[in-house]
Amino acid sequence: FWVNLIKNPNFVFDIHKSNIVDSCLSVVAQTFMDSCSTSDHRLGKDSPSSKLLYAKDIPAYRDWVERYYRDIREMSSISDQDMNTMLAEESRLHTTEFNTNCALHELYLYAVKYKNNSL
């Protein structure tokens, strides 16, 4: 999920991604994947430059990832009732922040703007 968002911010944001930005995001996404991988990758002179660029940093990043999941595993669990109560409260706190009519209007404007492009 996160690699997809890192590599393709245009999925979430209305932006154009130039070729150089795409290349840079590919390196960041590859580093993220390598950091979260449990297997060691042997690097050599034929390895892609995207893997070699941050190769020395990967062990530290893996330690961070392992610590993150260990901390989650060691957290005390909460009951379904407590979770539902918390989610209901969050929902209540943000009910006025989303205007459904405004969102539908924006979707309508987008559809009208691009309706002939799909033909």
C-alpha positions in Angstrom: 0.0 0.0 0.0 2.6 2.6 1.1 5.0 1.7 -1.7 2.2 2.3 -4.2 1.4 5.7 -2.7 5.1 6.7 -2.6 5.7 5.6 -6.2 2.4 7.1 -7.5 1.4 10.2 -5.5 -0.7 11.2 -8.5 -3.2 8.4 -7.3 -4.0 10.6 -4.4 -3.0 14.1 -5.4 -3.9 16.0 -8.6 -0.3 16.4 -9.8 1.9 15.7 -12.8 4.9 13.5 -12.2 7.9 14.3 -14.4 10.3 11.6 -15.5 13.0 12.7 -13.0 10.5 12.8 -10.1 9.3 9.3 -11.1 12.8 8.0 -11.1 13.5 9.5 -7.7 10.3 8.1 -6.3 11.2 4.7 -7.7 14.5 4.8 -5.7 12.6 5.8 -2.5 10.0 3.1 -3.1 12.7 0.5 -3.7 14.5 1.5 -0.5 11.3 1.2 1.4 10.6 -2.3 0.1 14.2 -3.4 0.9 13.8 -2.0 4.4 10.7 -4.0 5.0 12.0 -7.2 3.4 13.1 -10.0 5.7 15.5 -11.5 3.2 19.0 -10.2 2.5 19.8 -9.3 -1.0 23.4 -9.8 -2.2 24.6 -6.8 -4.0 27.3 -6.7 -6.6 28.6 -4.7 -9.4 25.7 -5.7 -11.6 23.1 -4.6 -9.0 20.8 -1.8 -10.1 21.9 1.7 -8.9 18.6 2.2 -7.1 19.6 -0.6 -4.8 23.2 0.4 -4.4 22.3 4.1 -3.6 21.0 3.3 -0.1 22.4 -0.1 0.5 24.5 0.9 3.5 21.4 2.5 5.2 19.1 -0.6 4.8 20.3 -2.4 8.0 19.4 0.7 10.1 16.0 1.0 8.3 15.3 -2.7 8.9 16.1 -2.2 12.6 13.5 0.6 12.7 10.9 -1.6 10.9 11.5 -4.5 13.3 11.3 -2.2 16.3 8.1 -0.8 15.0 6.4 -4.2 14.7 7.9 -5.4 18.0 6.4 -2.3 19.7 3.0 -3.0 18.1 3.2 -6.7 19.1 4.0 -5.7 22.7 1.2 -3.2 23.0 -1.8 -4.2 25.1 -4.8 -5.0 23.1 -8.1 -3.2 23.4 -11.6 -4.6 23.3 -13.9 -4.4 20.3 -16.2 -2.2 22.4 -13.4 0.2 23.3 -12.4 0.4 19.6 -16.0 1.0 18.5 -16.4 3.7 21.1 -13.3 5.4 20.0 -14.2 5.3 16.3 -17.7 6.6 17.0 -16.2 9.5 19.0 -13.8 10.3 16.1 -16.7 10.2 13.7 -18.8 12.5 15.8 -15.9 15.0 16.2 -15.5 15.3 12.4 -19.1 15.2 11.2 -19.1 18.9 10.2 -15.7 18.7 8.4 -17.0 16.9 5.3 -19.6 18.6 3.1 -21.2 15.8 1.0 -23.0 18.3 -1.4 -19.7 20.1 -2.0 -17.9 16.9 -2.8 -20.7 15.7 -5.1 -20.6 19.1 -6.9 -16.8 18.8 -7.4 -17.2 15.3 -8.8 -19.9 16.6 -11.1 -17.6 19.4 -12.4 -14.8 16.8 -13.0 -17.2 14.5 -14.9 -18.5 17.4 -17.0 -15.0 18.6 -17.8 -13.8 15.1 -19.0 -17.0 13.6 -20.3 -15.9 13.7 -23.9 -12.3 12.5 -23.3 -13.4 8.9 -22.9 -14.9 8.6 -26.4 
